[in-house]
């Protein structure tokens, strides 16, 4: 397992293996959707928007988990 340097205020990124696997799946998805007539630029923007939304959902869930753990004490 590699060591990641964390900078204050910046979120930690995925490890190299995770990044590689996600990128491979993303390129496969983009190719499939493009073969079905969607413009690659639109696909990329939709993926970016969806990723942002998902990150916000995860952050909200984490904040809710933190609040719930405080209430249990």
N, C-alpha and C positions, 0 to 999 in steps of 0.2 A: 504494500500500500504506500503510495507516494505522500509526500508532505506538501500541503498547500499553504501558501502564505496568505494570511488574511489581513486586509487593510481596514482600519476602523471606518465604519459607515458604508462599506461595500459588501454586498452579499457574496457568500462563497459560491463558486461555480461548481459544475459537475466534474468528476474525475475524468481522465482522458478516455478510459474505456467506455464509460457511460456516454460521453460526448460522441465518440465514434459510432456507437450503436444507434443513438438517436438520430445523428446526421444521416446514417445509412438508411434508416427507416423513412426519414423525411424526404430524401431524394427519391426513394422508391414511390412514396405517396405522390410527390410532385409529378414524377414521370407518368404515373397512372392517370392522375387527374388531367394532365396536359394532353395525353392521348385521347381523353374523352372530351376534348375541346375547350378546356378552361385555359386562359392565358397564364403563363408561368408567373408573371408579375402579380396578378390577382391572387394566385395561390399563395405566393410568398407573403403578401400582405395579410391575407386571411390567417395564415399560420402564425404570423407575428402577433396579430390581434388576439387570437385564441390563446397563445402562450401567455401574453400579458394578463388576460382574463383569468387564466388558470393560476398564475402566480398570485394574483390578488385573492383568489378564492383560498389558496393554501395559506396565505398570510392571515386572512380572516379566520380560518379554522385554527391556526396556531394561536392567534390572539384569544379566540374563544376557549381553547384548551388551557391557556395560561390563566384566564379569568376563572374558569371552572376549578382549576387546581387551587387557586387562592381561596375560593369560597369553601373548599373542603377542609381547610385548616382551622 
